[in-house]
Amino acid sequence: MERTAIFPGSFDPFTRGHAALVEEALNLFDRVVIGIGNNSSKQGLLTVENRKRLIDDVFRNEERVEARIYTGLTGEFAEAVGACAIIRGVRNTTDFEYERTMESTNHRIYPDITTVMLFTPSPVADISSSTVREVLSFGRNVEEFMPEGIDINKYL
């Protein structure tokens, strides 16, 4: 039986840190579905379609990774794709506290879906989408924050 996990987030934009977590998750699961949350009330840097295109480009040679756009509850999305787990990245104690609360809520509503918290690897633990957006807003190069081979300008 194939073990599928989802990795949900806004991914605005998808960074080296996110890519490192997907690589870790592939060591634990047969398949990872990256769920791109679509909150139409939020104005982001990238359209949700361009976030998906960026992620598709990052994992174009990895058939075990798929990106999908979703709306609604993450647990419902997990059930829809047949996932047994939700992957969450933890960079620091602030992330941990937030994720622990989310895990408790999800467990109450979706007891058959396990939340797996993965620590973001140290070399990329300082990278966040908000940092990338801020650096970009000052017209600076963000190549070192992006997955290898990804030029953010192609998705803006």
Salt bridges, closest charged atoms under 4 A:
GLU2 OE1 - ARG31 NH1 3.96
ASP12 OD1 - ARG51 NE 3.63
ASP56 OD2 - LYS52 NZ 2.68
ASP57 OD2 - LYS154 NZ 3.57
GLU62 OE2 - ARG64 NE 3.28
GLU66 OE1 - ARG31 NH2 3.03
GLU66 OE2 - ARG68 NE 2.73
ASP95 OD2 - ARG91 NE 2.93
GLU99 OE1 - ARG88 NE 2.76
GLU103 OE1 - ARG100 NH1 2.41
